Amino acid sequence: MPIIVMKFGGSCLTDKIAFNKILNITSIYSEVKRVYVISALNGMTDLLLKTAKFLENDKEIDNNMALIEKKHIDIIEQIFPEDSEHYIKARDWIDDKLSELEDIFADIKEFGLEPYYKDYVLSFGEILSTYILNQYLLSHGKDSVYIPANKLIITNDEFNNAYPLYNLTNSRIKRLLIPLLENPNKNTIICLTGFIGRNKIGYITTLGRGGSDYTATILARSLYDVGDDKNIKVILWKNVDGLLAIDPKYLPHSSLIKNLNYDEAKHIANFGAKILHPKCLEAIEKHKIPLEIRNFDKPLEKDFTEISELTDKDQIKGISAVKFATIITVISGSMVDVPGVLAKIFKVMSKNNISVSLVAQSSSEISTSYIIKEEDSSTAIAALKKANFFSEFFRIKWEHVAVINITGQKILETKTKADIFNALDKKNIRIKAISQSHDELNLSIVIEREKLEDAINVIHENLYEEFEGFS
């Protein structure tokens, strides 16, 4: 029997109507083995972090704790008859966990907000919401079991952005999860907390941005590794139909991307689309496990995004943009052929925790340009000027710009690039820098920020027929 790992985000847990939709999806997929990965309620992670950071004000702590309790009790009172078995269990669970949370806040007051404590606090959002959904499914006669993911997913020690240790995770999946899924007499729905794991000595860790999606793909990979059934799929339930070829704020009637491969999806996810984090695909790409992005409000909709090994090489998959970027250029005629210049640039950026997203260098090596987030620009420029090597031998220039990223196998064709440049020329849009590595499925173009919308529209207009969904 196929296994489907489904992730339900906070937007799927807002009220009784939303929980009824989960019940409907449960019925639609009744003939498969189901693993549900659950996020925290909307806004809960931020509320928990805010409380942990500001523990000096007792009144604010009390207000925040009351709000955390209220958000969960409101859901419980909507989905369970009062004083029913599952209502009482859910209420008791909330009381117990909030008492535990208060003890952690007391420790943080005494010892400070260490990375371990931060992840411990953040884990409570998923621990509370997942147990509530588990009780909801049980109250409707479904065979469901609650499992906190830190019993299964073993990670490294990088708190707040942990990486799974698959060998250790696989052994736990085989011991604790596979027997439940492969029991021929039951079709148990496994409700798992998203976002969290644990390191080898038992401290709770969190998986960073996109953590619940990441949990779903980690589980799918491990189930493939150690289980007998290789027919596995991941479904991420979102409040959108899937990935769009272009952000609707630039093109209101943008088409849905129905099929793309893992490399294309990683590029689109990395350069603008916040629907999916690229690391989620790393987990499933090795085994070619398909991933679907579906609309929670339209579970039977035939149009959705599927990421798999299949794609159409004759299509442009998407145009995404980074609107608020800064291009920094370091120039020196005296340092040509001197080794280590790029290394020194990256070292300065790394010391200041600044990520570089694009690099363009002249063949003469006289100038090197690179892109960073605009919010990091002041820090980056000050750090370069402070470094003796760059202040003495280099001139430093910078400008606030936008970056357009065009993704798809067709971008490898010279004619496609020519069409793009000709389109930009029609609108007198000057290209400040470009980047595309060998056999890369993404072309990045740096332009003036005020020309961004014009650039996206004219590229789409000239490549109209190359996009999936348009003809």
N, C-alpha and C positions, 0 to 999 in steps of 0.2 A: 504494500500500500504506500502511495507517495507520502512524503513528509513535506509540510509547508510550515516554514517559520514566518510568522506574521508579527510585525511591529505596529503597535498602536501608540501614537504620540499623545501629548497632552490635549490636543484639539479633539481627540476621540473620547475624552473623559469629562466632558463639560457638564452634563446633566443627564436626566433620565432618558431623554430622547437619544442621546449619544450611546448610552449603555445598551439601549434597545437595538441600535444599529449593530453593535458588536454581536449581540445575540443573533441577529439576522445573518450576519456574515458567518457566524458559527454554524448556522443551519445550512447555508449555501455550500460550505466546505465540510459537510458532515462525513463525506466518504474518504477523507484523508486523515493522516496523523497530524495533529496540530500542536505547535509550540507557539505560545503567545509571549512576546516581549513587550513590556509595558513601561512607558515613560511616567514621569511625575505629572501631577496636575499642572495646567498652565500657570506659569509664574512662580511655581513652588521652589524650584532650584534657586532662583534669584532671591526669593524671600529668605530662604534658609541661609544663604551666603551673607546677605545683608545683616541678618541677626547675629551671625557668628563674628562679623567684623566690628560690630559696634555694641559691645557688651558693657560699656561703662554706664549706660543709661538704663536703670532697672525698669522704668516705666515703659520705655520703648521695647525692651525684651518682653515684658508682659503683654503688650499690645500685639507684638508679632506672634508670640506663641498662641494668643487667643485667635488671631487671624488664621494661623496654620490649622488649628483645631477646627475652626468654623468652616473653612473651605472643604475639609474632609467630612465633617458631620453633615453639612448641607447635602453632599452627594449621597451619603448613607441614608439620610431621611427621605430622599427622593426615590431611591431604588429598592428599599426594603420596607415591608410593613413594620410598623413600630412594635418593638418587643418580640419580634420573630427571632428564631434561632440565629440566623445570619446577621440580622441587625445587631444583636447583642455581641456576637463574636467580633464584628467589625468595630463596634464602639470600644470594646475592651482592648482590641488591638491598638486603636488610636491612643487610648489612655496609657497603655504600657509603653508604647514607643515614644510618646511625648515626655513621659517621665524619664526615660532613658536619655532623650535629647537634652532635657534640663540638666542632667548630671554631666553631660559632655560640655555644655556651656559653662558649668561651674569649673570644670577642669581647664577650659580655655582661658577663663578669667585668671586662673592661678598660673598656668604654664605658657600662655600665649597661643596664637592660632598657628600651630605647626602644620605642615602639609598633611600629616596623618589625620589631624583633627578636622581639617577642612574637608577632606574626602569623606570622613566618617559622618560629618554633619550633612553633606550633600546627598549621601546615600539614602537618607530618610524619605525623600520625595518619592522615589520608586518603591521603597519598602512599604510605604503606606498605600499608595495607589494600586499596586499589584495585588496586595492581599484583599483589598476591597473588590477588585474585579474577580478574583478567584471565588470569593464568597457569593458574588452575584451569579456567577455561572452555576455554582452549587445550588443556589436557591431556585434555579430554573431546571433542576434535574440533570445537569451535565456532570459528568465525571471529571473533576478538575483537581489539580494539586498545585499548591504554591511552593516555589523553590526560589530562594534568594540566589542571584547569580554568583555571589561570592563563594558559594559552595561548589561552583563548577569552573568558573573562569579564573585561572591563576595567571598573574601578570608580573611584570618587572616592578621595580621600586619607584618608578616615575609617577609620583602622586599627581593627580589632576590631569594627566595625559598618559595613562599607562598603556603598555603594549602587551598583548597576550603571549604567554609561553605555551605554545601549542602542545608540546609533548605532555606537559603536566595537565593541561586542560583536557586533552584527549582521554587521559586515563580516568579522569573524574566523570567525563561524559559517558564513557563506556560503563563505568561502575554504577552511576546514579541515574542517568537519563535513558540509556538504551533499554534497560529492562522494562521501563514504563512504556516506552514507545513500541516495543516489540512484543508486548503481552497480547496474545491472540484473543483473549477473552474480554479485553477492555479497549475502549478508544478514549484514553485519558487525554484531556487538554492540559498541557503543562503551562502554568502561568509563571513567567520568569521576570525578575526585575531587570530592566535595562540599565545601561550606564555604569554598572559597578562590577568590580571583581575583587580579588585580594592578592596580596603578594605571598611569598613562600612562608613568611613567618606569621601570617594571619591578619595583617592590617588591611582594612578595606581600602581599595583604590578606585578611582574613577577613570573613565576612558576618554574624557575630553569632549570637544565639540563633535556632535553627531554620535554621541556615545551609545544611545539606544539602538540606532540603526547599526552601529558597529557590533553591538552585542548580537543582533540577529544574524549578521553575516559570519561572525566568529562561530556561533553555534552551528550554523549550516555547514561550515567547513569541517568542524570537528565531528559532526554527525556523519558526514561523508567519509571522513578518515577512519572511523572506528565502527560504524554500523554496517549492516548487511545491505540495507536499502540505499542505493545511490540515486534514486529518483527524488531529488530534493530541490525545493524552490524557496525563494525569499519573497515575501510581499510586504512592502512598506505602505501602510495606509496613511495618506496625507489629505490635506484639504484642497489639493489641486489635482488635475487630471494626470499629471506627469511632468516631464521636462519639456519646456517650450523652446523652440528654435531661437527665439529672440525675446528678451524681456518685454512684456506688454507696454511698459511705460515708454519704450522707444517705437514699438510697432504693435498697436492695439489688437490686431487680429493675427497674432503670431500663430504659427502651426505647432501642433503637438509632435514631438519626436517619438515615433512609435517603436523604432528599433535602432539600437546602436550597440557597438561592441564595448568591451571594458576600457580600452585605451581612449576611445572617443568620449565615453562617459566620464572618465577621470579628468580629462581636459575641461569638459563643460562644467563639471562640478567644481573644479579648482578655480576657474576664471569667471566667477560671477554667480552661477546658479547655486543658491544656498539650500536647495531641496535635498541634496545628498553630499556627504563628505567623501573625497576620493579614497580615504583609508578604508571605507566600508567595502570597496570593490577589491582591494588588495586581498582580503580574506577569502573571497570566493572565486577569484579569477583562475587560480591554479587548477581547480576542478571543473571549471566552466559551469558553475551553478548559476542558473538564471535568476535575475532579480526583477521584480515588477514594481513599478510605482503606480498606485491606483488611488482613485478618489473615494474617500471614506463615505461620502454622501451618495455615491453611485456605484455600488459594489458589482453590479451586473453590466456596467458599461463596457462595450467592446473595444473602445479606444483608450489605450493607456500606454505607458512607456515600459518596454522590456529591454533590459540590458543582458546580453548574452554574447556568444562568440559570433553571432550572425549580424551582418550589416550590409548596406548597399554602398558599394564603392563609388557609385556615380552620383552621390548626393553630398551636399554640404549639410552637416548635422546641426550646426548652430553658430550664432554670433553672440558673444557675451562681451561685457565691457567692465572695466575698472575705471570709474569716473574720477575718483580722487586719488591720483598718483602723482609722484614727483620723479622727474628724471634728473639725475646728478651726473655731471660729466667732469672727469679729471683729465687735464691736458698737460702734456710736457713734451717739448721737443728734445730735451736733454737726456731723457730717460728711455729712449728707444732701445730695444733689445736688452734692457736690464731685467733679469728674471725676478719674479716674485711680486710684481706690482699688483696683480689681481689678488694674490694671496693676502697682501697687506690691506687692500680695500676690504676684503671679506672679513679679515681679522678685526678691523675696526668696527664693522657692522655687527659682527657676532658678539663682540664685547658689550655692545649696547643693545643686544637682543633685538636687532632689526633684520627682518627677512628681505632678501633680494629676490625679485620675481622675474627679472629679465636683464640680460647683459648683451651689449653690442659694442664691439671694439673695431677700430679701424685696422686695416691690414698692416699699416705702418706702425701700429701700436702707439701713435702719438696721443690718441684720445680713447678713453673708455667711458661708456655711458651705462648706467644701470637704473632700474626702476625700484622704488620703494613706496610704501603707503605714505600719503601726504601727512598723516598724523605723526609719522616718524621723521619728517624731513628736517625740522629744526635740530633735533638731537643728532641726526646723521651728519649734517653740515658742520655743526659745532665740533663734533668728534673728529672729523677730517681736518679741520683747521687747527685743532689742538695737537694733532699728530705731527711731529717734527718732519717726518719724511714727506708728507703731502704739503705742509705749509711752506717748506723750503724749495721743493723742486716742481710743484704742480700749481696750475691755476684751476680753481674749482668753480664750476657754473651749475646752476640748477633752475628748474622751471616746473611749475605745476601743469600737469598734462592729463590726458586720458589714454587708456590702452584698449584697443579692440582686439578680440581674439576670435579667429575664424577656425572652426574645427570640422574635420571630416577627411576621409581618404582622398577626396577629390582635390584637396588643397595641395597635394603632392604634384599635381600637374602644372606645368609652366603656364599653360593657357589660362588656367583659373587665376593664378597670381596676376597675369597680365590684365585680365578682366577687372580684378579688384583695383589695381593701380589706375587703370583707365577710368574707372568709375569715380575714384577719389579726385582725379584730375579734373573731371567735369565740374566739380564743385569747388575747385581751387583749394583743395585740402592738402596741406603739405605734410608729408610723412617725416617725422623727426628721427625715428629709429625703427628697425624691424628685427625680428628674431624668429628663426626656425632652424632647429637642429636637423641633422641627417635623418631621413625617413620619419620626420615628425609629422603628426597629424594635426598640428596647430600652428597657425601663423599669427604672430602678435605684431601689431602695428601701433606705434606711438604717434599721437596727433595732438593738436591744440584742443584743450578741453571744450571750448565753446563751439567747436565743430563736431562734437561727438554725435549728436542726434542726426545731423545731416549726413555724416559719414555712414552710420549704420543703415539709414534709409536708402542711400544711393547704392551701397554695396548690395543690399537685399534686392533693390529694383533691378540691378544688372545681373544678379545671379538667381533671379526669381524661380526659374525652372529647375534649379539645382537643389532646391530645398524639398525635403520629404513633406508631403501633404499639399504641395502646390503643384499646379500643372498649367 
